[in-house]
């Protein structure tokens, strides 16, 4: 049922200069600068968000995968990658090493240096940063996905292609995404993930269960298993969750009866929904998921 990643909603305490940082260092362009509408706050069932400052950013080439940045008050006890839910946004980049070098003394702080993800000539190469709003980004070259999207060798920085969610039970994550959202995955394997270990003061050799669920060609959801001790993400009543608050996916064959809705589907006129029907559900790790219905493909 899930198709493309469409909108990543990220909350941060102060949006001043954030669009400039993304423009100057990642090439992202500001496509909308407007307060959160009453209709959008209602869709989220988060009334305190109405009127909050927000921005919509898109990659330099205009790929329709948007970062929606929303200003909101900080949440006590929240720090990136220390709770269940959406924890990181992964963006395709042509040259991780060159980009990492260019981010020195920028608003993007490197928390994991560039390295190959495994030993192979065509392996992805990635590094991790904290952005100007304390958001976690993985910046990754992935030759397979670059071919899927038909990118030239010098494409620079492109779209979000993976969203990373963590929960206390890999079984629950895999079952929900496969059975409820039509995104199956292989059994998890153990990985050392230094940025997660560092964020939680775990030993460097700590391993985490990891697998990926493929959705539309070129788009993936990474499922991470965190220790149950880390717990559900804290939040303020009537607000979005802190950090990566929600991820919007296009869908086909949306079956409202199959989902436990936080907010039942309704048409949303504003950009980038453009009149499509949108509903919000919550996954097993407390992650908010926007489902944006698209027309069925013809045979």
C-alpha positions in Angstrom: 0.0 0.0 0.0 2.8 2.5 0.8 4.4 4.1 -2.2 6.7 7.2 -2.1 8.0 9.2 0.8 6.3 12.5 0.4 6.6 14.8 3.4 8.8 14.7 6.5 7.5 17.0 9.3 10.2 18.0 11.8 9.7 20.3 14.8 12.4 22.6 16.1 12.6 25.4 18.7 13.6 28.2 16.3 13.3 28.4 12.5 15.4 31.6 12.2 18.0 31.0 9.5 17.2 27.3 9.0 16.1 27.7 5.4 19.3 29.6 4.7 21.4 26.8 6.2 19.7 24.2 4.1 20.0 26.4 1.0 23.6 27.3 1.4 24.9 23.8 2.5 22.5 21.3 1.0 21.0 23.2 -1.9 17.4 22.9 -0.6 15.0 25.6 -1.7 12.2 27.3 0.3 9.0 26.6 -1.6 6.5 27.8 1.1 6.7 29.9 4.2 3.4 30.0 6.0 1.9 29.3 9.4 0.4 25.9 10.1 -3.3 26.1 8.9 -6.2 25.2 11.1 -7.0 22.4 8.7 -3.5 20.9 9.0 -3.6 21.2 12.8 -6.9 19.4 12.8 -5.6 16.6 10.5 -2.8 16.0 13.1 -5.3 16.3 16.0 -2.8 18.8 17.4 -4.7 22.0 18.0 -1.8 23.9 19.6 0.0 23.8 16.2 -2.4 26.0 14.4 -0.7 29.3 13.5 2.8 28.0 14.3 5.5 29.1 12.0 6.4 26.6 9.3 8.5 26.2 6.1 8.4 23.7 3.3 11.8 22.9 1.6 12.5 20.9 -1.5 15.7 19.6 -3.1 17.4 21.8 -5.7 16.1 19.7 -8.6 12.5 19.9 -7.4 12.0 16.3 -6.5 8.6 16.1 -4.8 9.9 14.9 -1.4 9.5 17.8 1.1 10.9 18.7 4.4 8.3 20.5 6.5 9.9 22.4 9.4 7.6 23.5 12.1 8.5 25.8 15.1 7.4 24.4 18.4 8.3 24.7 22.0 10.9 22.3 23.3 9.9 19.1 25.1 11.6 18.3 28.4 13.6 15.1 28.3 13.7 14.8 24.5 17.0 14.3 22.7 17.5 12.9 19.2 17.9 9.1 18.8 17.1 8.3 22.5 13.4 7.3 22.1 11.2 5.2 19.9 9.6 6.6 16.8 11.0 8.4 13.7 14.6 9.1 14.4 16.5 10.0 11.3 16.0 11.2 7.7 18.3 9.8 5.0 19.1 11.9 1.9 20.8 10.9 -1.3 24.1 12.8 -1.9 26.6 12.3 -4.7 29.8 12.8 -2.7 29.6 12.2 1.1 33.3 12.9 1.7 33.3 16.2 -0.2 30.0 17.3 1.4 31.3 16.4 4.9 34.4 18.5 4.3 32.2 21.5 3.1 30.1 21.3 6.3 33.0 22.2 8.6 32.0 25.3 10.6 28.4 25.1 9.3 25.1 24.7 11.2 25.4 21.0 10.4 27.4 19.1 13.0 29.0 15.8 11.9 28.2 13.1 14.5 29.4 10.1 12.3 32.1 10.5 9.7 31.8 9.1 6.1 32.3 5.4 5.8 31.2 2.5 3.6 28.2 0.6 5.1 29.7 -2.7 4.1 32.7 -4.0 2.1 31.7 -4.1 -1.6 32.7 -2.0 -4.6 29.2 -0.6 -5.0 28.4 -0.2 -1.3 26.5 2.8 0.0 28.7 5.4 1.8 27.2 7.6 4.5 27.8 10.1 7.2 25.5 11.5 9.9 24.9 15.1 11.1 22.8 17.0 13.5 21.1 19.8 11.6 20.4 23.4 12.8 17.2 22.3 14.6 18.8 19.3 16.3 17.4 17.0 13.6 19.4 13.9 12.6 20.2 13.5 8.9 22.0 10.6 7.2 23.7 11.8 4.0 24.3 8.8 1.8 25.6 7.9 -1.7 23.8 4.8 -2.9 24.6 3.8 -6.5 21.6 1.4 -6.8 19.1 4.1 -5.8 20.9 6.8 -7.9 20.3 4.5 -10.9 16.6 4.0 -10.0 16.1 7.8 -10.0 18.2 8.3 -13.1 20.6 10.8 -11.5 23.7 12.1 -13.2 27.1 11.5 -11.4 27.3 15.2 -10.2 23.7 15.5 -8.9 24.9 17.0 -5.6 22.2 16.6 -2.9 18.9 15.1 -3.8 15.7 13.7 -2.2 15.0 11.9 1.0 14.9 8.2 0.1 14.9 6.4 3.5 13.1 7.1 6.8 14.3 5.4 9.9 12.0 4.3 12.7 12.9 2.6 15.9 10.9 0.6 18.4 11.3 -1.9 21.2 10.0 -4.9 19.2 11.3 -5.8 15.7 8.5 -8.3 15.4 5.9 -5.6 16.0 7.5 -3.2 13.5 7.8 -5.8 10.8 4.3 -7.1 11.3 2.7 -3.6 11.2 4.5 -2.4 8.2 4.0 -5.7 6.3 0.5 -6.6 7.2 -1.1 -3.2 7.8 0.8 -1.0 5.3 1.9 -3.5 2.7 5.7 -3.1 3.2 7.3 -6.5 4.0 10.9 -6.9 5.2 13.4 -9.6 5.7 14.3 -10.8 9.2 16.6 -8.3 11.0 20.3 -8.7 11.4 22.5 -7.2 14.2 24.5 -4.0 13.3 26.8 -1.7 15.2 25.4 1.8 14.8 27.7 4.2 16.4 25.5 7.3 16.3 22.8 5.5 18.3 25.3 4.0 20.8 26.9 7.5 21.3 23.5 9.2 21.7 22.6 6.8 24.5 26.0 6.3 26.2 26.1 2.7 25.2 29.3 0.7 24.6 30.7 1.2 21.1 30.2 -2.6 20.3 26.5 -2.5 21.1 24.4 -3.9 18.3 20.9 -3.1 17.2 18.5 -5.2 15.1 18.0 -3.7 11.6 16.1 -4.4 8.5 14.6 -2.5 5.6 11.1 -2.5 4.1 11.0 -1.6 0.4 8.1 0.5 -0.7 8.1 2.3 -4.2 11.2 1.8 -6.3 14.0 3.9 -4.7 12.2 4.4 -1.3 12.8 2.4 1.9 11.9 2.4 5.5 14.6 1.3 7.9 13.4 -0.5 11.0 15.7 -0.4 14.0 15.2 -2.2 17.3 16.0 -0.1 20.3 16.2 -1.4 23.9 12.8 -1.3 25.6 14.5 0.8 28.3 14.7 3.9 26.0 10.9 4.3 26.0 8.2 6.2 24.2 9.0 9.7 23.0 7.9 12.4 25.4 5.6 15.1 24.1 3.4 18.1 25.0 -0.4 17.7 24.8 -1.9 19.2 21.7 1.4 19.5 19.9 3.4 17.5 17.4 5.9 15.0 18.8 9.4 16.6 19.1 12.1 15.9 16.4 10.8 14.0 13.4 7.1 14.3 14.2 5.4 12.6 11.2 6.2 11.1 7.9 3.8 11.3 4.9 3.7 8.5 2.3 1.6 8.3 -0.8 -0.6 5.2 -0.8 -2.8 3.2 -3.2 -5.7 1.1 -2.1 -6.2 2.9 1.2 -8.5 0.8 3.4 -9.8 2.9 6.2 -11.3 -0.1 8.0 -7.8 -1.7 8.3 -6.2 1.1 10.3 -6.6 2.6 13.7 -6.9 6.3 12.8 -5.6 9.2 14.9 -7.3 11.3 12.3 -9.6 9.8 9.7 -8.9 10.5 6.0 -10.3 13.8 4.6 -9.5 15.9 1.5 -6.7 18.4 2.1 -6.7 21.3 -0.4 -3.4 22.9 0.6 0.0 22.2 -1.0 1.5 19.7 -1.3 -1.6 17.5 -0.7 -3.4 19.3 -3.5 -6.9 17.9 -2.8 -5.9 14.4 -2.1 -7.4 12.5 0.8 -5.1 12.3 3.9 -5.4 10.4 7.1 -3.0 10.0 10.1 -2.4 6.7 11.9 0.2 5.8 14.6 2.6 2.9 14.3 3.7 0.4 17.0 6.6 2.6 18.2 4.3 5.7 18.5 5.4 7.1 15.1 2.9 9.3 13.3 2.2 8.3 9.7 0.4 10.5 7.2 -1.2 8.4 4.4 -1.8 10.4 1.2 -4.1 8.6 -1.1 -3.3 8.6 -4.8 -5.3 7.3 -7.8 -5.0 3.6 -8.6 -2.7 2.7 -11.4 -4.4 1.6 -14.6 -3.8 -1.9 -15.8 
